[in-house]
Amino acid sequence: MDLIRILFAILLPPLGVFLQVGLGKHFWLNILLTLFGYIPGIVHAVYIIASKPDHRMV
């Protein structure tokens, strides 16, 4: 599942973050970073996906 999230993070960074953590502060920060530049949004999204455990799956 992480591979799919990373692919989404490369294509549309906020979607990758949303799939990992939902509508939290990291999602909104990623939208802001993506608006400032596509590459910072990708870097942040991949970092969030790689470092955080999946909170949405129970």
N, C-alpha and C positions, 0 to 999 in steps of 0.2 A: 504494500500500500504506500510505503514511503516513496517508491519510485514514481508512482502516479502523482503524488503530491509535489515531488521535485520537478516533474515535467510541467505541471500546472504552474509552479513557481517560476519557471523559466518563461513560459508563454504569457502568463498573467499573474504576477506576483501576489496581489491581494487574494486571489482565489486560493492559491496554495496555502497562505497563512490562515485564511478562513476555514479551510478543510482541517487544519491542524488544531487551531485554538478557538475558533468561533469568532463572535463579534466582540472581541475584547480590545484592550489597549494596543496590543501588537498588531491587530488588523488595521486600526486607524493610523498607527504609526507607519505601517507599510504603505497605505494609500498615500500618505504625505510624502514618503520617500520616493515612491513611484512617480508622483507628480513632479518632484524636483529633478528626477532623473531615473531612467529605466534601470540602469545598472545598480544603483543603491537599493532599489526595491527588490531586485533579484537576490542580491547579497543578503539582505535582511531576511527575505523569505526562506532561502536555503538554510541560513543560520537557525531560524526558528524551527524549521522542520527537523533539522539534524540534532538540535540540542534539547528540545522539549519532548517529553513522552506524550502520547496521544491522550488528551484529556476527554475527548468526545466518546471514546470506546470504553464501555464498562463491562 
